[in-house]
Amino acid sequence: MNILLFASAYNGMCQRVHRELEAENHRVSIELSANEEVMQEAVEQFQPDLIICPFLKHRVPETIWREHLCLIVHPGIEGDRGPSSLDWAIDMERGHWGVTLLQADEEMDAGDIWATQDFPLRDAPKASLYRREVIATAVAGIKKILLEAIQKPDFRPRPLDYSNPNIKGKCLPLMRQDWRKIDWLNDNTATIVKKIHAADSFPGVLDDIAGNTVYLFGARAEYRKTRAKPGELIGYRDGAVCRATRDGAVWIRQMKMAQHGERTYFKLPSLQVITQQFHNPEYFEHLGVLDSQVQQDITTEIKNGVAYLSFDFYNGAMNTEQCIALLAKLRELRAHADVRVIALLGGEDFWSNGIHLNCIESSSDPAHESWRNINAIDDVVHEIINMENKITVAALRNNAGAGGAIMPLACDSVWAREGVVLNPHYQTMGLYGSEYWTYLLPKRVGQHLAHELTSQCMPILAKAAKAIGMVDQVLPEDWELYHQTLQKACEELTRDDIFFSTLEQKQQRRIADECVQPLEAYRSAELRQMKAIFDNPDSDYHKLRYNFVHKISCGKTPARLINHTAKEKVLQIA
C-alpha cells in the first residue's frame, strides 16, 4: 500500500511507525507541514491508499479526510478526547489507559473507531508512558488494522457512542497550569510527584522558588525525615535538587526558567538553573550533596557474576560531568573481581542520545564545552573497547541516537529490545561525529553500509539492525520478559568455557585491529573534523544546535522523509 503519514514532528512514534510500515513492504511518505496547501499537495502527488496520523497536533483538512481514509492515533481509551489525554489519566490515577485509532472527522477525536487497546498505567512520567506503552500499543493497533480491517471489504468501524456504558472515556479540556499548581503546604509527596509526572516532558509544572518562576520536570519521591518547610530546598545530587514536602521530599531533576521579556529558556539540570539563571543564587549557597537511594543517575546491581549498569540520564543526554562519572564507574567495575559480565542498560526511557546539547548551549563558551563533552564521551567508549578482562553487553532497552547509538558497538555484544529505534548518524546536527564510529560501525556493517547509515540519516529498527550486523540479538519487547531473557543470557556468558574463550578471542581481535590501524588514529581523525566544526562560529552545528534546543522548527519536511513520488519510482525500477 501507499501510506502517507501526517505528523507534527518526526518523533519517536512517527519514526517507529514509519519503519515498521516499511518493514511490512508498504511504501511510506511523510509530511510534517501544518499548511493545508502543502498537505493537499502531498496527497495529490503520493495518491495514498491510506493516511495515518501517528502524532498530529492540528486538524486534518476536510478536503483530505472527506476523500481519503485518514486514521488518527489518539493516546487515550475509547471515548477519550482532548489534547491532554495522558495528563488527565495520570491525574485521575487510572489503573488502565489505552490507544485508540479513529477516523478523521469534522470534530476532533470524535470519528469512527477502527481499533482500541488498553494497557496497565504505570506510575511513571507522561513522556515515559508515551515512549513505552503508547508507541508499542499504537504500532500493534496499526498492524492489526492493516492485516484485518483494511483487507476486509465488509469491515465497518463503529461510531463513538457515549450512550454505551462500556465507553469509559470522555471529552476533557486542555489541562492548564491552574490545575497543575502545587500547594506545597497541603499537597503530599505522592500528589506533587503525580502533578509533575502529568506535565513531563511538556509543559512542566509552573512554580516559584525564592522569587524565581520556573517549570519543574522529572520528579522522584523520597520519604525522608526533614525539618525544612514544605517547598524549601534541602540539597542536591547528580544535578537534581531536593525539596521538602509535608511528609517527605521530592527530587526535581530538570527545570526551565519561565520566559522573561524577549529571552526564552530551555530545560537544564535543576542545580544548573539555580546557579546560573536564578537572580539570587547566593540564597542557595548553603545547600550540600545529599545521600539518596532514590536520586542516583548511575546505579549498579551485581548478581551471579553480572553487573547491571544503569545510567539513567534525563532524555538520554550525557553532559561532560555525567560522562566522567560513568567512566569512573566502569573503571570501578573493571577492578571488581566478582564481576565477569557488565551489562550496560542505559536509562528507563533512552539508552543514550550522545552529548548534551542543552548543557552545551547554556555554556558561556559552547565551542569549548562541545570539545570537553565529546572527549569525555570518547573516553567512555575507549574504556569499553579496552575492557579486556570482562565481557561487555550493550543491553538496549530503549532508543538511542547519535553518539549514543554508536557507543553500544564498543561492547562485545549488542542486544536490543524489539521495537527499539536507533539513529546512528550525526549530520542532522551538522556534525561529523566521534565515539570511534569510523572504527566501530564499519567493523560491524562494512564501509558501504556505514556510509549509508551516517549519510542518509534515517532511523533503523532493532530487527533491521540485526539483519545488517549492527545488533546481535533482538530480545522480547515486553519489559519484564526482556529483563528475564537478558539476565539468563548474561549469566550464561559467565560460564568458564564461554567466559575465557570469549576474552581470548576479544583480545586477539583487538591486537589484530591495532595492527591495521591504532585506535588512537581513529579518534584523532574524528576529533580533527569535530574541532574544526566546533571552532567555526558559522558552522551549521551551532545554528542547528540552537534551533534544536530552543525547539525552532525548520518549517518544512526534511527531504529525506519525502517519498511523494513513490509510485513512479517503483514503476521505473520495475
C-alpha positions as CSV (number, residue, x, y, z in Angstrom):
1,M,0.0,0.0,0.0
2,N,0.9,3.6,-0.4
3,I,0.7,5.0,3.1
4,L,1.1,8.8,3.8
5,L,2.0,9.9,7.4
6,F,0.9,13.3,8.6
7,A,2.8,14.3,11.7
8,S,3.7,17.4,13.7
9,A,7.2,16.2,14.2
10,Y,9.3,13.2,13.3
11,N,9.3,12.0,16.9
12,G,9.8,8.5,18.3
13,M,6.2,7.5,17.5
14,C,6.5,8.7,13.9
15,Q,9.9,7.1,13.4
16,R,8.8,3.7,14.6
17,V,5.5,3.7,12.7
18,H,7.4,4.8,9.6
19,R,10.0,2.0,9.8
20,E,7.5,-0.7,10.9
21,L,5.3,0.0,7.9
22,E,8.3,-0.1,5.5
23,A,9.3,-3.4,7.1
24,E,5.9,-4.7,6.0
25,N,6.7,-3.7,2.4
26,H,4.4,-0.7,2.4
27,R,5.5,2.5,0.5
28,V,5.6,5.3,3.0
29,S,6.0,9.1,2.7
30,I,5.8,11.7,5.4
31,E,4.6,15.3,5.6
32,L,5.3,17.4,8.7
33,S,3.8,20.7,7.5
34,A,0.6,22.0,9.0
35,N,0.0,24.1,5.9
36,E,-3.2,22.9,4.2
37,E,-1.9,23.5,0.7
38,V,1.3,21.6,1.4
39,M,-0.7,18.7,2.9
40,Q,-3.0,18.6,-0.1
41,E,-0.1,18.7,-2.5
42,A,1.5,15.7,-0.7
43,V,-1.8,13.8,-1.1
44,E,-2.1,14.6,-4.8
45,Q,1.5,13.6,-5.5
46,F,1.6,10.4,-3.5
47,Q,-2.0,9.2,-4.1
48,P,-2.1,7.3,-0.8
49,D,-4.3,4.3,-0.2
50,L,-4.3,5.2,3.5
51,I,-3.3,8.2,5.6
52,I,-2.1,7.7,9.2
53,C,-1.5,10.4,11.7
54,P,0.7,9.0,14.4
55,F,1.5,12.3,16.1
56,L,-0.6,15.2,14.9
57,K,-1.4,18.3,16.9
58,H,-3.6,20.0,14.3
59,R,-6.7,19.1,12.3
60,V,-6.6,17.2,9.0
61,P,-8.2,19.5,6.3
62,E,-11.7,18.5,5.4
63,T,-10.7,18.4,1.7
64,I,-8.5,15.5,2.6
65,W,-10.4,13.4,5.1
66,R,-13.6,13.5,3.0
67,E,-11.8,12.0,0.0
68,H,-9.2,9.7,1.7
69,L,-9.3,7.2,4.6
70,C,-7.4,9.1,7.4
71,L,-6.7,7.4,10.7
72,I,-5.7,9.3,13.8
73,V,-3.6,7.7,16.6
74,H,-5.1,9.0,19.9
75,P,-3.3,8.2,23.2
76,G,-6.5,7.5,25.1
77,I,-9.1,4.9,25.7
78,E,-12.2,4.7,23.6
79,G,-14.3,7.9,24.1
80,D,-11.4,9.9,25.4
81,R,-11.0,13.2,23.6
82,G,-8.9,16.3,24.0
83,P,-5.2,17.4,23.9
84,S,-4.3,16.4,27.5
85,S,-5.2,12.7,27.4
86,L,-2.3,11.2,29.3
87,D,-2.1,14.2,31.6
88,W,-5.7,13.5,32.9
89,A,-5.2,9.8,33.0
90,I,-2.2,10.3,35.4
91,D,-4.1,13.0,37.4
92,M,-7.1,10.7,37.8
93,E,-4.9,7.8,38.8
94,R,-6.4,5.5,36.2
95,G,-5.4,1.9,36.5
96,H,-5.5,1.3,32.8
97,W,-5.3,3.6,29.8
98,G,-5.1,2.9,26.1
99,V,-4.6,3.9,22.5
100,T,-7.5,4.4,20.0
101,L,-7.2,4.6,16.2
102,L,-10.1,6.6,14.9
103,Q,-11.2,8.1,11.6
104,A,-10.6,11.8,11.0
105,D,-13.8,13.7,11.0
106,E,-15.3,17.2,11.4
107,E,-15.0,17.0,15.2
108,M,-11.6,16.4,16.8
109,D,-11.2,12.8,18.1
110,A,-14.8,12.0,17.5
111,G,-14.6,9.9,14.4
112,D,-15.5,6.3,13.9
113,I,-13.4,3.8,15.9
114,W,-11.2,1.4,13.9
115,A,-9.3,-0.1,16.8
116,T,-8.7,0.4,20.5
117,Q,-6.4,-1.4,23.0
118,D,-5.8,-0.8,26.7
119,F,-2.7,-1.2,28.8
120,P,-1.8,-1.0,32.5
121,L,-0.9,2.5,33.5
122,R,2.4,2.5,35.3
123,D,3.3,5.0,38.0
124,A,5.6,6.9,35.7
125,P,6.1,10.3,33.9
126,K,3.8,11.1,30.9
127,A,6.7,11.0,28.5
128,S,7.9,7.6,29.7
129,L,4.4,6.1,29.3
130,Y,4.2,7.6,25.8
131,R,7.5,6.2,24.7
132,R,7.0,2.7,26.0
133,E,3.3,1.8,26.3
134,V,1.6,4.2,23.9
135,I,4.0,3.7,21.0
136,A,4.1,-0.1,21.3
137,T,0.3,-0.2,21.6
138,A,-0.2,2.1,18.6
139,V,2.1,0.1,16.4
140,A,0.3,-3.1,17.3
141,G,-3.0,-1.5,16.5
142,I,-1.9,-0.2,13.2
143,K,-0.5,-3.6,12.1
144,K,-3.8,-5.2,13.2
145,I,-5.8,-2.8,11.1
146,L,-3.7,-3.3,8.1
147,L,-3.9,-7.1,8.4
148,E,-7.6,-7.4,9.3
149,A,-9.7,-4.3,8.8
150,I,-8.3,-2.8,5.6
151,Q,-8.2,-6.1,3.8
152,K,-11.8,-7.0,4.7
153,P,-14.4,-5.3,2.3
154,D,-17.2,-5.9,4.8
155,F,-15.4,-4.3,7.8
156,R,-17.1,-1.2,9.2
157,P,-15.7,0.9,12.0
158,R,-18.0,1.6,14.9
159,P,-19.3,5.1,15.7
160,L,-18.4,6.7,19.0
161,D,-21.4,6.1,21.2
162,Y,-21.4,7.7,24.7
163,S,-24.7,6.0,25.5
164,N,-22.8,2.7,25.6
165,P,-22.0,2.0,29.3
166,N,-18.7,0.3,28.2
167,I,-17.4,3.6,26.9
168,K,-15.3,5.0,29.8
169,G,-13.6,7.9,28.1
170,K,-14.9,11.4,27.8
171,C,-14.0,14.7,26.3
172,L,-11.7,16.7,28.6
173,P,-10.2,20.1,28.2
174,L,-6.6,21.2,27.9
175,M,-5.0,20.8,31.4
176,R,-3.9,24.3,32.3
177,Q,-1.4,25.5,34.9
178,D,-4.0,26.5,37.5
179,W,-5.0,22.8,37.7
180,R,-1.3,21.6,37.8
181,K,-0.3,24.1,40.5
182,I,1.4,22.6,43.5
183,D,0.2,23.5,47.0
184,W,3.4,22.9,48.9
185,L,1.8,23.3,52.3
186,N,-1.0,20.9,51.8
187,D,-0.1,18.5,48.9
188,N,1.7,15.4,50.0
189,T,4.7,13.9,48.2
190,A,2.7,11.5,46.1
191,T,0.4,14.3,44.9
192,I,3.3,16.5,44.0
193,V,5.1,13.8,42.0
194,K,1.8,12.9,40.3
195,K,1.4,16.6,39.2
196,I,4.9,16.7,37.8
197,H,4.5,13.3,36.1
198,A,1.4,14.5,34.3
199,A,3.3,17.5,32.9
200,D,6.5,15.7,31.8
201,S,8.1,16.4,29.4
202,F,5.8,19.3,28.4
203,P,4.7,21.7,29.6
204,G,6.1,21.2,33.1
205,V,4.6,22.5,36.3
206,L,4.9,26.2,36.8
207,D,6.2,27.1,40.2
208,D,8.1,29.7,42.2
209,I,11.4,29.1,44.1
210,A,12.5,32.1,46.1
211,G,11.0,34.6,43.6
212,N,12.2,32.7,40.5
213,T,9.5,31.4,38.2
214,V,10.3,28.0,36.8
215,Y,8.8,24.9,35.2
216,L,9.5,21.6,37.0
217,F,10.3,18.3,35.4
218,G,11.5,14.8,36.3
219,A,10.1,14.2,39.9
220,R,11.2,11.4,42.2
221,A,9.6,10.8,45.6
222,E,11.8,10.2,48.6
223,Y,10.3,9.6,52.1
224,R,13.0,11.1,54.3
225,K,12.7,13.0,57.5
226,T,13.5,16.7,57.3
227,R,12.8,19.8,59.5
228,A,12.6,22.0,56.4
229,K,9.4,23.8,55.5
230,P,7.5,22.3,52.6
231,G,8.8,23.6,49.3
232,E,12.2,24.5,50.8
233,L,15.3,23.3,49.0
234,I,17.4,20.9,51.2
235,G,20.2,19.6,49.0
236,Y,21.3,18.4,45.6
237,R,22.7,15.3,43.8
238,D,23.5,14.4,40.2
239,G,22.3,17.9,39.1
240,A,18.9,17.3,40.7
241,V,17.6,19.3,43.7
242,C,15.7,18.0,46.7
243,R,12.7,19.9,48.1
244,A,11.0,19.2,51.3
245,T,7.3,18.2,51.4
246,R,4.9,17.9,54.3
247,D,5.5,14.2,54.5
248,G,9.0,13.7,53.0
249,A,10.8,15.1,50.0
250,V,10.8,15.2,46.2
251,W,13.7,15.4,43.8
252,I,13.4,17.7,40.8
253,R,15.7,16.6,38.0
254,Q,15.2,19.4,35.5
255,M,13.9,22.9,35.5
256,K,13.2,25.6,32.9
257,M,13.0,29.3,33.7
258,A,9.8,30.9,32.6
259,Q,10.1,33.3,29.7
260,H,11.2,36.8,30.8
261,G,10.7,39.5,28.3
262,E,12.2,38.5,24.9
263,R,14.5,35.9,26.5
264,T,13.5,32.3,26.2
265,Y,14.9,29.4,28.2
266,F,15.2,25.7,27.9
267,K,15.4,22.7,30.2
268,L,18.6,22.1,32.1
269,P,19.6,20.1,35.2
270,S,17.9,21.9,38.2
271,L,21.1,22.8,40.0
272,Q,22.5,24.4,36.9
273,V,19.3,26.5,36.5
274,I,19.6,27.7,40.1
275,T,23.4,28.5,40.0
276,Q,23.4,30.1,36.5
277,Q,20.0,31.6,36.0
278,F,18.3,32.5,39.3
279,H,18.5,36.1,40.2
280,N,19.6,35.2,43.8
281,P,21.8,32.1,43.5
282,E,23.6,33.1,46.7
283,Y,20.4,32.3,48.6
284,F,21.2,28.6,48.0
285,E,24.9,28.6,48.8
286,H,24.3,26.6,52.0
287,L,23.0,23.6,50.1
288,G,25.1,20.4,50.1
289,V,25.2,17.0,48.5
290,L,22.6,14.6,49.9
291,D,22.9,10.8,50.1
292,S,19.9,9.2,48.4
293,Q,18.7,5.7,47.4
294,V,16.2,7.4,45.0
295,Q,18.2,10.0,43.2
296,Q,21.1,8.1,41.6
297,D,21.6,8.6,37.9
298,I,24.2,5.8,37.8
299,T,23.5,2.5,39.6
300,T,24.9,-1.0,39.6
301,E,23.3,-4.2,40.6
302,I,25.7,-7.2,40.8
303,K,24.1,-10.7,40.6
304,N,25.6,-14.0,39.8
305,G,28.7,-12.5,38.3
306,V,26.9,-10.0,36.2
307,A,27.0,-6.2,36.8
308,Y,23.9,-4.5,35.5
309,L,25.0,-0.9,35.0
310,S,22.2,1.7,34.6
311,F,22.9,5.3,33.5
312,D,19.5,7.0,33.6
313,F,20.3,10.4,32.3
314,Y,17.3,12.7,31.6
315,N,16.2,12.3,27.9
316,G,19.4,10.2,27.3
317,A,21.7,13.3,27.0
318,M,25.1,12.9,28.6
319,N,26.9,16.0,29.7
320,T,30.6,16.2,30.5
321,E,30.3,15.5,34.2
322,Q,27.9,12.6,33.6
323,C,30.4,11.0,31.2
324,I,33.2,11.4,33.7
325,A,31.1,9.8,36.4
326,L,30.2,6.9,34.1
327,L,33.8,6.4,33.2
328,A,34.7,6.2,36.9
329,K,32.0,3.6,37.4
330,L,33.3,1.5,34.5
331,R,36.8,1.6,35.9
332,E,35.5,0.5,39.3
333,L,33.7,-2.5,37.7
334,R,36.9,-3.4,35.8
335,A,38.6,-3.9,39.1
336,H,35.7,-5.8,40.6
337,A,36.9,-9.5,40.9
338,D,33.4,-10.9,41.3
339,V,32.2,-9.5,38.0
340,R,32.6,-11.3,34.8
341,V,30.0,-9.6,32.6
342,I,29.0,-5.9,32.5
343,A,25.5,-5.3,31.0
344,L,25.1,-1.6,30.1
345,L,21.3,-0.9,30.5
346,G,21.2,2.8,29.7
347,G,18.2,4.6,31.3
348,E,14.5,3.9,31.8
349,D,13.5,5.9,28.7
350,F,16.6,6.1,26.5
351,W,19.8,4.1,26.2
352,S,21.8,7.2,25.2
353,N,21.5,10.2,22.9
354,G,25.1,11.2,23.0
355,I,26.4,14.6,24.0
356,H,24.2,17.0,26.0
357,L,23.2,19.8,23.6
358,N,21.3,21.8,26.2
359,C,24.2,22.0,28.6
360,I,26.5,22.9,25.7
361,E,24.1,25.7,24.6
362,S,23.9,27.1,28.1
363,S,27.7,27.3,28.4
364,S,29.5,30.6,28.2
365,D,31.7,29.0,25.6
366,P,29.7,26.4,23.6
367,A,32.6,25.5,21.3
368,H,34.8,24.7,24.3
369,E,32.1,22.8,26.1
370,S,31.4,20.8,23.0
371,W,35.0,19.8,22.9
372,R,35.0,18.8,26.6
373,N,31.8,16.8,26.1
374,I,32.9,14.9,23.0
375,N,36.2,14.0,24.6
376,A,34.5,12.8,27.8
377,I,32.2,10.5,25.9
378,D,35.0,9.3,23.8
379,D,36.8,8.3,27.0
380,V,33.8,6.2,28.0
381,V,33.8,4.4,24.6
382,H,37.6,3.9,24.8
383,E,37.2,2.3,28.2
384,I,34.6,-0.1,27.0
385,I,36.6,-1.1,23.9
386,N,39.6,-1.8,26.1
387,M,37.8,-3.7,28.8
388,E,39.9,-6.8,28.2
389,N,39.1,-8.6,31.5
390,K,35.2,-8.5,31.2
391,I,32.6,-9.4,28.7
392,T,30.6,-6.3,27.9
393,V,27.0,-6.3,26.7
394,A,25.1,-3.3,25.4
395,A,21.5,-4.1,26.6
396,L,19.5,-1.6,24.6
397,R,16.2,-1.4,26.4
398,N,15.2,1.8,24.7
399,N,16.0,4.1,21.8
400,A,19.5,5.5,21.1
401,G,20.7,8.3,18.8
402,A,23.8,10.0,17.5
403,G,26.9,9.0,19.6
404,G,24.5,7.1,21.9
405,A,23.7,4.8,19.0
406,I,27.4,4.2,18.3
407,M,28.5,3.7,21.9
408,P,26.8,0.2,22.1
409,L,29.1,-1.0,19.3
410,A,32.1,-0.7,21.7
411,C,30.6,-3.7,23.6
412,D,31.3,-7.3,22.8
413,S,27.6,-8.0,22.2
414,V,24.7,-5.7,21.4
415,W,21.3,-7.0,22.4
416,A,18.2,-4.8,21.8
417,R,14.6,-5.0,22.9
418,E,12.3,-5.4,20.0
419,G,10.9,-2.1,18.8
420,V,14.0,-0.1,19.8
421,V,14.8,2.6,17.2
422,L,18.4,3.6,16.5
423,N,19.6,6.8,14.8
424,P,23.3,6.2,14.2
425,H,24.1,9.4,12.5
426,Y,25.3,13.0,13.2
427,Q,24.7,15.1,10.1
428,T,21.3,16.3,11.0
429,M,23.1,18.3,13.8
430,G,25.9,19.4,11.4
431,L,28.5,17.1,12.9
432,Y,31.0,14.6,11.5
433,G,30.7,12.5,14.7
434,S,33.2,10.8,17.0
435,E,32.8,8.0,19.6
436,Y,35.2,5.9,17.4
437,W,32.4,5.5,14.9
438,T,34.9,5.2,11.9
439,Y,36.3,2.1,13.6
440,L,33.2,0.6,15.3
441,L,30.5,1.0,12.6
442,P,32.4,-0.3,9.5
443,K,33.7,-3.2,11.6
444,R,30.2,-4.4,12.1
445,V,28.4,-3.4,8.9
446,G,31.1,-2.7,6.3
447,Q,32.2,0.6,4.8
448,H,29.3,0.9,2.4
449,L,26.5,0.4,4.9
450,A,28.4,2.6,7.4
451,H,28.4,5.4,4.9
452,E,24.6,4.9,4.1
453,L,23.7,4.9,7.8
454,T,25.6,8.1,8.6
455,S,24.7,10.0,5.4
456,Q,21.1,9.1,4.8
457,C,20.2,9.9,8.4
458,M,17.3,7.5,8.7
459,P,16.2,5.6,11.8
460,I,16.6,1.8,11.9
461,L,14.6,-0.7,13.9
462,A,16.3,-3.3,16.1
463,K,15.3,-6.2,13.7
464,A,16.7,-4.4,10.7
465,A,19.9,-3.5,12.7
466,K,20.3,-7.2,13.5
467,A,19.9,-8.1,9.8
468,I,22.9,-6.0,8.9
469,G,25.1,-7.0,11.9
470,M,24.7,-3.8,14.0
471,V,22.8,-5.7,16.6
472,D,23.5,-9.3,17.7
473,Q,20.2,-10.4,19.3
474,V,16.7,-8.9,19.5
475,L,15.0,-9.7,22.8
476,P,11.2,-9.6,23.6
477,E,9.6,-6.2,23.7
478,D,7.6,-6.9,26.9
479,W,9.6,-5.1,29.6
480,E,9.5,-7.9,32.2
481,L,10.2,-10.7,29.7
482,Y,13.1,-8.7,28.2
483,H,14.8,-8.4,31.6
484,Q,14.3,-12.1,32.4
485,T,15.7,-13.1,29.0
486,L,18.6,-10.7,29.4
487,Q,19.5,-12.0,32.9
488,K,19.5,-15.6,31.7
489,A,21.7,-14.8,28.6
490,C,24.1,-12.7,30.7
491,E,24.6,-15.4,33.3
492,E,25.2,-17.9,30.5
493,L,28.2,-15.8,29.5
494,T,29.8,-16.2,33.0
495,R,30.3,-19.9,32.4
496,D,34.1,-20.7,32.5
497,D,34.2,-22.2,29.0
498,I,32.3,-19.2,27.4
499,F,33.9,-16.5,29.5
500,F,37.6,-17.4,29.0
501,S,37.2,-18.3,25.3
502,T,35.4,-15.0,24.7
503,L,38.0,-13.0,26.4
504,E,40.8,-14.7,24.4
505,Q,39.0,-14.1,21.1
506,K,38.3,-10.5,22.1
507,Q,42.0,-9.8,23.0
508,Q,43.2,-11.4,19.7
509,R,40.8,-9.2,17.7
510,R,41.9,-6.1,19.4
511,I,45.6,-6.9,18.7
512,A,44.8,-7.6,15.1
513,D,42.7,-4.4,14.7
514,E,45.5,-2.4,16.3
515,C,48.0,-3.7,13.8
516,V,45.7,-2.5,11.0
517,Q,45.3,1.0,12.5
518,P,45.9,2.2,16.1
519,L,42.7,3.0,17.9
520,E,44.1,6.5,18.7
521,A,44.3,7.2,15.0
522,Y,40.5,6.8,14.5
523,R,39.9,9.2,17.4
524,S,42.4,11.8,16.3
525,A,41.0,11.9,12.8
526,E,37.4,12.2,14.0
527,L,38.3,14.9,16.5
528,R,40.1,17.0,14.0
529,Q,36.9,17.2,12.0
530,M,34.9,17.9,15.1
531,K,37.2,20.6,16.4
532,A,37.1,22.4,13.0
533,I,33.2,22.4,13.3
534,F,33.2,23.5,16.9
535,D,35.7,26.3,16.4
536,N,33.8,27.7,13.4
537,P,31.2,30.1,14.7
538,D,29.4,30.0,11.3
539,S,29.2,26.2,11.1
540,D,25.8,24.6,10.7
541,Y,26.3,22.8,14.0
542,H,25.9,26.0,16.1
543,K,22.8,27.1,14.2
544,L,21.2,23.6,14.3
545,R,22.0,23.1,18.0
546,Y,20.4,26.5,18.8
547,N,17.3,25.6,16.9
548,F,17.1,22.1,18.4
549,V,17.5,23.4,22.0
550,H,15.0,26.2,21.5
551,K,12.6,24.0,19.6
552,I,12.6,26.1,16.5
553,S,11.3,24.2,13.5
554,C,12.9,24.4,10.1
555,G,9.4,25.0,8.8
556,K,9.4,22.2,6.2
557,T,9.6,18.4,5.9
558,P,13.3,17.2,5.5
559,A,13.8,15.9,2.0
560,R,14.9,12.5,3.3
561,L,11.4,11.8,4.6
562,I,9.6,12.8,1.4
563,N,8.7,10.0,-0.9
564,H,5.7,11.5,-2.5
565,T,6.6,10.1,-6.0
566,A,6.9,6.6,-4.7
567,K,4.7,5.0,-7.3
568,E,6.6,6.5,-10.2
569,K,9.9,5.3,-8.6
570,V,8.6,1.8,-8.3
571,L,7.4,1.7,-11.9
572,Q,10.7,2.9,-13.1
573,I,12.5,0.1,-11.2
574,A,10.0,-2.5,-12.5
